[in-house]
Amino acid sequence: MVTKKELFESVEKRVRKDLRINKKIGKTIELLDDGSKEFKVAMIMLQNIFGTNILIKKVKTKSKNAFIATNLDKENKQNLETYFKNKITKPRLTLLDNILEEEIIAICEFKGIKSEKEIEDIFVEPIAKKHSEIKFSIAKSFHKIRELTVQNKK
């Protein structure tokens, strides 16, 4: 069984990799402060990763340079709803979008942050109970779709 400390280190490693590969980091990072558990975990992660080398600013309003703390479950739900309702969403900078909500909750417990599980996604949760990898597969598929859409617009 994995301890909460080991889970925290594993998640931090995935966040580091995601930032290194997919995100553009400058001398400052703007993080949207919505008071959510994801925001609190993202602040802890960024402070652990960058320390005092990069300034982390909390912002109250969305901007194109501000990261939005989310999780894999929220992103999948939003992407599926957007797809089924045929809506267009603007691209945005996200953080923790490859971390499961259960992992976020476990980190909150480890760090002493109050948190609750949000409403389950009626599309994915029934399938995820039998096939746990489905959440990551959906996220990867939407990532590829987004890349293709951006390439076609150029």
C-alpha positions in Angstrom: 0.0 0.0 0.0 1.2 3.5 -0.9 1.6 6.0 1.9 0.2 9.5 1.6 3.7 10.9 1.5 4.7 8.6 -1.4 1.5 9.5 -3.2 2.3 13.2 -2.7 5.8 12.7 -4.1 4.4 10.7 -7.1 1.9 13.4 -7.9 4.5 16.1 -7.5 6.7 14.2 -10.0 3.8 14.1 -12.5 3.1 17.8 -12.1 6.8 18.6 -12.6 6.8 16.6 -15.8 3.6 18.2 -17.0 5.0 21.7 -16.4 8.3 20.8 -18.1 6.7 19.3 -21.2 3.4 21.2 -21.8 3.5 24.5 -20.0 5.3 27.7 -20.6 6.8 29.0 -17.3 8.3 32.5 -17.1 9.7 34.4 -14.2 6.3 34.5 -12.5 3.3 32.1 -12.4 -0.2 33.5 -12.1 -2.6 31.0 -10.4 -6.3 31.7 -10.3 -7.4 31.8 -6.6 -10.9 30.3 -6.6 -10.5 28.9 -3.0 -10.9 25.3 -4.2 -9.0 22.3 -2.9 -7.2 22.1 -6.3 -6.0 25.7 -5.9 -4.6 24.9 -2.4 -2.9 21.7 -3.6 -1.5 23.6 -6.7 0.0 26.3 -4.5 1.7 23.7 -2.3 3.0 21.8 -5.4 4.3 25.0 -7.1 6.0 26.2 -3.9 7.7 22.7 -3.5 8.7 22.6 -7.1 10.0 26.2 -7.6 10.7 27.4 -4.0 11.7 31.0 -4.2 13.1 30.8 -7.8 9.8 31.7 -9.4 7.3 34.2 -8.1 3.8 32.6 -7.7 1.0 35.2 -7.8 -2.5 34.6 -6.7 -5.0 36.3 -9.0 -8.7 36.7 -8.6 -9.7 37.1 -12.2 -9.2 34.9 -15.2 -6.7 35.9 -17.8 -4.9 34.2 -20.7 -1.7 33.9 -18.6 -3.3 32.6 -15.4 -3.2 28.9 -14.7 -6.4 27.4 -13.5 -6.1 24.6 -10.9 -8.3 21.7 -11.8 -8.2 17.9 -11.9 -8.5 15.1 -14.4 -12.1 14.4 -13.4 -13.2 18.0 -13.9 -11.4 18.3 -17.2 -12.9 15.1 -18.5 -16.4 16.1 -17.4 -16.0 19.6 -19.1 -14.6 18.1 -22.3 -17.4 15.5 -22.6 -20.1 18.1 -21.9 -18.6 20.4 -24.4 -18.4 17.6 -27.0 -22.0 16.4 -26.4 -23.5 19.8 -26.3 -21.4 20.9 -29.4 -19.9 24.0 -27.7 -16.6 25.7 -28.3 -14.3 26.4 -25.4 -11.3 28.6 -25.4 -8.0 27.0 -24.6 -6.7 27.8 -21.2 -3.7 27.0 -19.0 -4.5 24.3 -16.5 -2.6 22.8 -13.6 -3.2 19.4 -12.0 -5.2 18.3 -15.1 -3.5 14.9 -15.0 -4.3 14.2 -11.3 -7.3 12.3 -10.2 -9.7 13.8 -7.8 -9.1 10.9 -5.4 -5.4 11.8 -5.4 -6.2 15.5 -4.7 -8.4 14.5 -1.8 -5.7 12.2 -0.4 -3.1 15.0 -0.7 -5.6 17.4 1.1 -5.8 14.8 4.0 -2.0 14.5 4.1 -1.6 18.3 4.2 -4.5 19.0 6.6 -6.7 20.8 4.0 -10.5 20.4 4.2 -11.9 18.8 1.1 -15.0 16.9 -0.2 -15.5 14.8 -3.2 -17.5 16.6 -5.8 -20.5 15.2 -7.7 -19.6 12.2 -9.7 -19.6 12.3 -13.5 -22.5 10.2 -14.8 -20.7 9.5 -18.0 -17.4 8.2 -16.8 -17.7 6.9 -13.2 -19.8 3.8 -14.0 -17.2 2.7 -16.6 -14.2 3.8 -14.4 -15.3 1.3 -11.7 -14.5 -1.6 -14.0 -11.8 0.1 -16.1 -9.7 2.5 -14.0 -7.6 3.7 -16.9 -10.5 5.1 -18.8 -10.1 8.6 -17.2 -6.6 8.9 -18.5 -7.6 7.5 -21.9 -10.4 10.1 -22.3 -8.0 12.9 -21.3 -5.4 11.8 -23.8 -8.0 11.5 -26.6 -9.2 15.1 -26.0 -5.6 16.3 -25.9 -5.0 14.8 -29.3 -8.2 16.3 -30.7 -7.2 19.7 -29.4 -3.8 19.3 -31.0 -5.4 18.4 -34.4 -7.8 21.3 -34.2 -4.9 23.8 -33.5 -2.9 22.3 -36.5 -5.9 22.6 -38.8 -6.4 26.3 -37.9 -2.8 27.2 -38.9 
